[in-house]
Amino acid sequence: MSATSPHFDVAAYALGVLDDADAEAFERHLDECAPCRAELLETQELPGMLDAVKDGSVSSSERSHP
């Protein structure tokens, strides 16, 4: 996990970029940290959304938010 705080690892975990040891440590942290669990739920769709933008399957109107 990051040297400063496991709370910074939520996005990295959601994107699947943590190594095995860090992912396991973060999963243990999730068992005890409701804020990180909530943030992970909010970001769990991020990888799919990024893939859709990368593949061009999202229109420009869907990418912009008011």
C-alpha positions in Angstrom: 0.0 0.0 0.0 1.1 3.6 -0.3 3.6 4.7 2.2 1.5 7.6 3.4 -2.0 6.1 3.9 -4.0 3.1 2.6 -6.8 5.5 1.8 -4.9 6.7 -1.3 -5.0 3.1 -2.7 -8.7 3.0 -3.4 -8.4 4.2 -7.0 -5.3 2.0 -7.6 -7.2 -1.0 -6.3 -10.3 -0.2 -8.4 -8.1 0.1 -11.5 -6.2 -3.2 -10.6 -2.8 -1.6 -10.6 -1.7 -2.7 -7.1 0.7 -5.6 -6.9 -0.5 -8.8 -5.2 0.9 -7.9 -1.8 -0.5 -4.4 -1.8 -3.9 -5.6 -3.1 -4.1 -8.2 -0.2 -3.1 -5.5 2.3 -5.7 -3.2 1.0 -8.4 -5.9 1.1 -7.5 -6.4 4.8 -7.8 -2.6 5.3 -11.2 -2.6 3.6 -12.5 -5.0 6.3 -12.0 -2.3 8.9 -12.5 1.0 6.9 -16.1 1.9 6.0 -15.0 5.2 4.2 -12.7 3.2 1.8 -15.5 0.6 1.2 -17.9 3.4 0.3 -15.3 5.1 -2.0 -14.6 1.8 -3.7 -18.3 1.3 -4.4 -18.4 4.8 -5.9 -15.3 4.0 -8.1 -16.0 0.4 -9.1 -17.4 1.4 -12.5 -14.4 3.6 -13.3 -12.4 1.0 -15.2 -15.3 0.2 -17.5 -16.0 3.9 -18.1 -12.3 4.5 -19.0 -12.4 1.6 -21.4 -15.5 3.0 -23.1 -13.9 6.4 -23.5 -10.7 4.8 -24.8 -12.6 2.7 -27.3 -14.6 5.7 -28.5 -17.9 4.1 -27.6 -18.9 7.1 -25.5 -20.3 10.1 -27.3 -19.0 13.6 -26.5 -22.4 14.5 -24.9 -22.0 11.5 -22.5 -18.5 12.6 -21.5 -19.4 16.1 -20.5 -21.3 16.8 -17.3 -23.2 20.0 -16.5 
